[in-house]
Amino acid sequence: MIFFLLYPLACFSQNGDASMCKVWCPTSLSGGIKLGGQYRYEKGVTNQIYEYQKSPLIYGGILLNSSSYIYHPNLLTLDLSAEYNPEKRQDIYLVVPDQSEVRTIKRLNINTTMFKQKEFTIGAFANFNESYTNRENLSNLKVTSNNWGTNLLYGNKILPVSISYQEGITKEKEVQTDRSFNSRQCNFLTSVTKSFTSLDNNELNYSHNTFSRIDYNLFEIKNATDIVNLNNSIYFDRKRNYSFTSNISGTRQKGYDNYNSLQIFENSTMKLTKSLTAGANYSFYNIEREIQKINQNNLNFFLRHQLFKSLFTDLTFEYGKLDQSVYQEINKKAGIDLRYEKDIPKGHLSLSYSFSRLNQNRKSSSALLPVINEQHILTDGQIVLLRKPYIVQGSVIVKDFTGTIIYQEYFDYTLIERNNYKEIQRVPGGQIANNSVVYVDYVANQQGSYQFDSDFQRFTANITLFERLVEVYYRWSNQDYSNIETSDFQMMNYFTQNIVGSRFEYKFASAGVEYDDYESNIIPYRLLRFFALLQGNFKNRLLFSLNGNLRNYKMIDDMTNQQYSDLSGNVAYLFTPQTKLNVELGYRKQIGSGIDLDFLTFRSEFTANYRQLFFKVGVEFYQRNYLNEEVNFVGANIEVIRKFNWYR
């Protein structure tokens, strides 16, 4: 690798022999050399033990990027990128023994392409990385990841084909907790596309994926998955007013989670007149696991009409039948949606109303119901309930989308009792990022057969005035039940929700307030929310942004409060186009049962460059109090980089 990186240096040197470049021709060489240092001081209390840490750090680094080709640019191109950053760190502790270590961050990326401008193209790559990262300023990670692969593209006009293979290994270790996470992933994908006319498009894909994961103190979890997917799109006229789309997907997975599944989705849309559109779709879903079998059919119809430019009307009907291992369920739903848009003096008016009736009929016996891969998005400050009541204690398993990363309670998420339901929240600094998707398995006590009708209504009104200077809105929704036969009251969510709010926006400033009154037999609450945003640009020199949110929940049943406060800001000042000062500030405070957090971060950085010389100096501070842990951190850093670029 050293030879491949340094050979272009000889070609670009003043005394380089041009004959050296006849077979192998370098086209560019760039990179940089850096030298820097950091000083970090951290103190805190964990499990009633006081500790401090002092860590001076000196580091250097070199980065090289080269591009070249063999004989001709269309025969074989070679792109190389290498980075080497040795570090010398000394850690001085109060309680644990002091230590000194040399840590090295390495990166090597290789990418080649053969026959770039031809129908038949071959590519290959390999990436090797070692780095230290920080997760939300709460946990430090050492990450080593290696991945490599190849791809082939045959871009002929009759039947274009693409084939790719990729394999990767990732090793993560939390420095403070010593938790480790090792994973290995292999992906093979082939794809064929074909269009018989200008009005159709067809694609067939096949993939074979393996994924294994070993988490701290847990056994290895491994899945091997084969997926076949067929997509078709057909238009029956040149204007594409009549269309049909189809998606058929089959999956077979073996390993930790064994299952076979088949999914079919067919959709047809017809534009009958300029203002009238009709459509229908059918979906079929079948999955077979060792402990569960599901067979589901759904049929939907819609009719959409537009009157002038103001009134939009949708009529819908849905029918669904679900056969599960322990129950059978039939759903019938009909609804209407109305939306009215109108320009008014000095503003705009928007009104909408929707009504739907659902008839649900379930036949089953009282039994333990396994729930698998229930999907949720976890967002700080928002209440998320698992969908089934009466969850068996200790049966909850929270995973990522692959099913192989098993999150740990109290480290990554926490569960809070809410009547007969459970609320799930992520733990800041854990493996679950804010606004990320998780999949939950659990076992719930299921009641016997039942039947009911559910009526759902929603009304919204929105007025904006003076070119969006003022916005006022109101939202009302209600869910009620009737014709109930042998159903548990605690399972059905009777609720009435009233939301009223206003928003003001003027030039660089906007602010608003919102009140949410949620009357429910499951989890009633009152929410008062304030939000504000300042952002602007002063003479293209001063850029600033300040964003604040306050959410105050009052839980009605147990008369407890949950409060979430967030404040983040950024100020950048350009002294010259090459000189900039950047300041970042963040504050988060959470108050409530099992969520208490007080977290303050501050970071400032000054950067400057003269020609190819780059200079950076910065300071950083954070203070965190989370449950029984307290951490205070102060750090400073300085860095100098010399860059270079040569082109042939």
N, C-alpha and C positions, 0 to 999 in steps of 0.2 A: 504494500500500500504506500509505503514511503517513496518507493521508486516511481509509482504512477503519479504521485502528487508532485514530486520534485522534478520530474522530467520536463514538464512545461516551463519550469523556472529556468532551465538551461536554454530552452528555445527562445525565451523572451529576453534573455540576458544580452548585453551588448556584444559579447564575443560568441554568441550562439551560432553554431554551424547550420545554415539553412538546409543542408542536405539531410540533417537529422529529421526534418519535418516532412520528408516526401512520403513516407509510408504512414507515419503517425503524425497528424497535424493538430497541434493545440490551437484553439481559437480564443480562449480567455483564461485568465488566472487572476483571482482576487482573494482577499483575505484580510487578516489583521492580527496584531499582537497586542495583548493587554496585560496590565499589571494593576493590582488593587489590593485593598485591605478592608477589614471590617472589625468592629469591636461591639460585642453584645454583652449586656448585663441583664440577668433575669433573676427575680426572686419571687417566692410565693409559698403558699401553704396548701399541701395536699394530704388529706386524711390526718389533719392536725399535726403534720410534720413540717417545720419551717426549713426551707432550702433556698440557697442562692447559687447562681452559676455565672462565672465570668469567662468569656470566650473571645480571645484575640484570634484573628484569622488573617493570613496572608495568602494571596492566590495570584496566579498568572495564567496566561493562556495564549494559544495560537489557533487561528482559524484559516483554513485553506479551501478554496473552491476552484475547481478547474473543469473546463469543457474542452473536448477534443473529438476528432473523428479519425477513422482508419480509411485511407485511400480517398474516400469520397463521403461528403456529409450524409448521403442517402444510404451508404453501405452500413456503417456502424458508428454510432455516437456514444461517447462515454462521458458522464457527468459524475464528478467525485466531490465530496465535501467531508472534511475531517476537522474535528475540534478536540483540543486537549487542554484541560484546565486543572493542573495540580493545585492542591490546597494544603496548607499547614495550619492546623488548629490546635489550640491548647485550651482545655476545659478545666476550670478550677471550681470545685464544689465545697459546700460547707459540710454536708453529711456523707455523700458517697465519695469514693476515692477520686482524686484528680486523675486526668488522663490527657495524653497528647496523641494526636493521630494525623496521618497524612491521607486526605481524601482526594480522589481524582474523578473529575467529571469528564466523560469521554463521549464522543459522537463520531460515527463514521457512516456516511450515506453513499451508496453506489447505485447508479442508474444507467442502464444501457438500452439502446434501441437499434434494431437492425431493419433496414429497408423502410425508412421512415416515410417516404413518398410513394411506396408501392402498395398494391392491393394486399400483399402478404407481409405483415409487420410482426416482429417478435421483440418483446421487451423483457427485461429482468431488473430486479432491484434487491438491495440488501441494506438494512438500517440497523445500526448497533448504537444504543444510547445508555448512558448512566447519568443520573441527575439527582439533585435534591430539590424537593418542592415543598410548598406549604399549603395546607388545606384550611382556608378561611382564617389564617393566622392563629389557628387553634391546635394544629397537629402537624409535625414535620415528617416528611416521607422521603425515604431513599428509594428510588425507582430505577430498576435495570430492565430495559426492554430491548429485545432483538426480534426483528421480523424480516422475512425475505420472501421472494416469490417471483413469478414469471407470468407473462400474458402473451396471447397470440390473437391476432386479428386478421381474418381473411375477408376483406371488404369487397367482394365481387358483387355484381349487379343482380345475380340470380338468387343467391342464398347467403347473405353475410353471416359469418360465424365469428364469435369471440369466445376464447377460453382463458381462464386465469386461475392461478393457484397462489395462495398466500399462507404463510405459517408464521406464528409469532409466540414468543415467550415473554412474560412480564413478571417481575418479582418486586413486590412492594413491602416496605417495612416501616412501621411507625416508630420513630426514634424514641419518643417518650414512653410509650406503653409497651414497646417491644412486640407488638402484634405484627404478624407477617401474613402476606397474601400472595400466593403464587398461582399463576394461570398460564394455560397453553391453549392456543387456538389455531385450527387449520381450516381453510376455506377453499373449496374447489367450485368454480362456477363456469358454466357454459351457456351461451345464449345464441339463439338463431332468430332472425327477423325475416319477414317476407311480406310483400305487398303484391297482390295479384292485379289490382287496378289502382287508380288514383283515389278511390273512395274506401279503401280498406287498409288496415295495418294489423299484422299478426306477429306475436312474439312468443317463443317457447324458451323457458329457462329451466335449468337443472342445477342444483347445488348440493354439495355434500360438506357438512360442517361438523367439526368436533371441537368441543370446548371442555376443558377440565380446570378445576379450581381447588386449591387447598388453602383454607383459612385457618387463622390462629386457633389451636386447640380443637380443630374439627377434622373429620375424615375427608378424603378426596371425593369430590363430586365431579362426575363426568357424563357428558351427553354426546351422542353421535346422531346427527340429523340429516335426513335426505328430503329434499323439497323439489317438487315438479310444479311449475307454474305456467299456465297458458293464458295469454291475454289477446283478445280480439276486439277490434273496433270496425264497424261497418256503417257507412252512410248510404242512404237510399236515393238521394237526390244531390244535384250539384250545389245547391244552396245549404245543404246539410241541415235541413229542417227535420228530417226523420233519421234517427240514429239508433244503433244497437251496440252495446258494449257487453263483453263477457269476460269473466275472470274465474278460472278453475285452478285450484291449488290443492295438492296432496302432500302430506307430511308424514314421515315415519321417523320416530325418535326412539333411541335405545340408550339405556344407561341409568342415571339416577331417576329420571322421570321418563318412563316408557309410555308411549302413546302412538296411535295412528289417527290421522285426521284427514277429512276431505271438506273443502269449502268451495261453494259455487255461488257466484253472484252474477245475475243477468239483469240488465237495465235497458229500457227502451224509452225514448223521448220523441214526442211528436208535436211540432208547432202547427196547430190546426189553422189558426188565423194569426193576424199580426198581433192580436192582444190575448189570444187563448192558446195555452200549452197544456198538453196532457202527457202523463207518463206512468210507467209501472215498472216495478222491479221485483225480482224473486231471489231469495237467498236460501241456501241449504248449508247446514253445518253439522258434521258428524265427527265425534271424537270418542275413542275407546282407550281407557286406561284400566289398569288392574283393579282399581277400586271404584271406577266410575265410567259410565257410558252416557253420552249425550247425543240425541238426535233432534235437530231443530229445523223447522221450515217456517219461513216468513214470506208474506206476500203483501206488497204495498202498492196503492194507487194514489195519484194526485192529479188535481185539475187546478191550473193557475190562470188567473185573469187579471188584466190591467185595464182600468178605466181611466182614459186620458193619461195624465202624468201624476195623478194624485192618489188614486185608490187601488190597492193591490189586494186580491183575494185568493186564498189557497184553501182548497177542500182536500182532505186526506182520509184514507181508510187503510187500516193495517190489520192483518190477521197473522197470528203466530201460534205454532204448536210445538211444545217442547216435551220430549220424552227423556227423562233422566232415570238413573238407576233406581232411585227411591221415590220418584213422584212423576206425575204427568200434569202438564200445565197448558191451558189454552187461553190466549189473549186476543181480544177483539177491541180495536180502538178506532174511533172516528173523531174528526176534529175540523175546526175552521179557524183560519187566521186572517185578520183584517189589519191593513196598515194604510194610514192616511198621511200624506205629506203635503204641506201647503206653505208657501211664502206669505208672510204677514208683514205689515208695516214695520220696518226696522228689524226684522228678524225672520225666524223660521219655526214652524209648528210641526211636530211629529206625534201622531197618536197610533196606538196599536192595541188590539184585543185578540185574545185567542181562547178557545174553549175546546176541551177534548173530554170524551168519556171512554174509560177503559173498563172492560169486563174481564175479570180474571177468575178462572175456574181451575183449582188445583185438586188433584186426587192423590192422596198419599196416606201413609200411616205415621204415627209419631215415631221418630227414629233420629239417629245421629246423622246429620247431613255434612259430608265433606265438601268444602268450598275450595276450589283450586284456581290460582292465577286471577284473583280479583284485582282489578287495576285501579290505582289511585295516584293522584298527583299531590305531593306533599309540598306545601307552600307555607312559609313562616307567616303567622298571623291569621291563618284561615283554619276553620274547624273542618276536620275530615273524619267521618264515621265509617267504620266497617259496616257493610250493608245488612248483615244478618244479626238478629238479637240472640241472646242466650248462647254466647260463644263459650265453649269448654275451656276452662282455665289451663293455660300452658300449651294450647294447641296452635297458637299463632306462629306462622313462619313468614318472614318478610324477605323477598328476593329481588334481584334485578331481572331484566327482560330475558336473559339467557337461562335463568333458573339455577345457575351454579354459584352465584355470589349470595351467600346467606348473611343477612345483616343481623347484628347482635343487639338485643334489647339493652337499653340504658347507655350503650356505647353509640349506637347509630339511630335508634328510635325509642320512643316510650309510648306506653298504652295507658289511657286514662278512662276510668269507669264513667259512663254516662247512662244512667238508668240501666236498662237491659242491653245497652250497646257499648261498644268500645271506641274511643277516639284514639287516633294514631297521629303522633307528631314526630318529626325528625329531631335529632339531637345536633345542635350546631357543632361543627368540627368532626363529625362522624363521616362515614363513607357515603351517606345520602346527601347529595347537593340540594340546595334550595330549588324549588320548582321542577324537581325530577320525578320520574315515574317509577313506582314500585309495584310489585305483584305480591299478593298476600294469599297464603293458604291457611285455613283454619277449619275446625269442626264445630258445628252449631247444633243445638237441640232444636229439631224441627217439629212443629205441631202437625196435627192430622189434616184431613181434607177441609177445604174452605172455598167460599165463593163470595165475591163482592163486586160492586160497581164503584169506580172512582171517578170523580169529576174534578178536573183541574182547570182553573181560570187564571189568566194573567192580563193585566192592563198596564200600559205605560204611557206616560205623557212627558214630552220634552219640548221646552221652548228656549231658543237661543235668540239673543237680542244684540243689536249694535255690533254686527260683524263678530259674533262670538265673544263679545266683552262679558256678557252675563249669560249663564246657562242655569236653568231651573228644571228639575226632573222629579217625577214621582213614579214609583213602581208598586203595584199591588198584585199579589198572587194568593191563591187559595186552593187547598186540596181537601175534599170531603168524600165521605164514603156512604153508600146506601146498599140496600138489598144484601145485607151481610148474613152469611150462613156459616156458623161454627168457625169463627176466626178470632184470633187473639188480638185484643184491643192494643196491646203494647207493640204489636208488630206493624200496625198501620200508622202512618204518620199524618195525623190531622194537623194542618197548619194554616195559619194566615200570616202573611208577611207584608209589611208596609215599609217601603224605603223612600225617604224624601231627602233630597240633596240639592246643593247649588255649587256652581263653579264660576270663578271670576278669572278673566285672563286679559292682561293689558301689557303689550309690548313684551318685556322680558320676564314678567311675573305672572304667576297663576296660583290660585288657592281655592280650596273648597272644603265643605263640611257635609257629612252624610250621617243620617240616623236610620238605623235598621231595627225594626221591632218584629221579632220572629216568635209568634205564639205557636207552640207545638207541644204535643203530648210526649215527644221523644226528648228533645233538647231545646227548650225555650231559652231565648237570650235577648238582651238588648245590646246593640253595638252603636257606639258613637265614634266616628272616624273623622280625623282632620288630616288634610294633606296640603302641601305647598311646594312650589317649584319656582326657583329663580335661575334663569340662564340667559346669558347674553354675550355680546362681543363689543368691546369698546375700542374703536379705531384699529381693529385687527391686531391689537397688542395685548389687551387684557381679555381673556376668556374665563368665564366663571359659570359654575353650576352648583346649586344648592337644593337638595331634595329632602323633604321631611314628611313622615307619616306617623300618625298616632291612632292606634286601634284599642278601644277600651270595651271589653266584653263583660257583661254582667250575666252570669249564669243563674237563671231564675230558680231552678229546682233546689240547688244547695246554697244559693245566695253567696256565691264566690265570684271573684273578679279575675279576669285575665287581661293583662295590659301588654301591648307590644308597641315600642317606640323605636323609630328608625330615623337617623339623620345622616346624610352623606353629602359631601361637598368636594368640589375640585376648583382650584384657581390656577391658571397658567398665565404668566406674563412674559411676553417676548421683548427682551431688551434690543436684540437684533435678530435677523432671520437665523443666525447661528447660535444664539444664546437665549436660554429659556429657564425660567424658574417655575416649578410645578409643586403645588401643595394639595394634599389629599387628606380629608378628615372623614371619619366614620364613627357613628355611635349607635349602639343597639341596647335596648333595655327590655327585658321580659320579666313580668311579675305574675306568678300564679303557681298552682300546685304542680311541682315537678318540672317547672320550666324557668325558674329564676335565673336570670342572666343579666350581667352588667358588663358591657364590652365596649371599649374605647380604642380607636386606632388613629394614628397620625403619621403622616409620611411627607417629607419634603425632599425635593431633588433639584439640584442646579446642574444644567448641562450646557456645554459650550464646545464649539469645534472651530478649528482654524485649518482650512484646506483638508488634509487627511488625518489631522490630529483631533481626537475627541476626548473630552474631559467630563467627569461626572463626580459629584459629591452629594451625599444625602444623609438624612437622619430619619429614624423610625422609632415609634413608641406605640406600645399597646398595653392596656390594662384589662384584665378579664377576671370576673367573679362569677363562677358557675357552680351552683349548689354548694358543695363543701370544698371547692377549689378556688384558690386565688393566685393569680399570676400577674407580675409586672415586668415589663420588658422595655429596654432602651438599647438602641443600636445606632451605629454610624458607619458609613462606608465611603470609600473614595476609589476611583477607577480611571485609568488612562489607557486609551486605545489608539493605535496607529494602523490605519487601513491603507490598502493599496489595490489598484485595479490596472490590469494590463489586457489589451485586446489586440488581436492580429487583424 
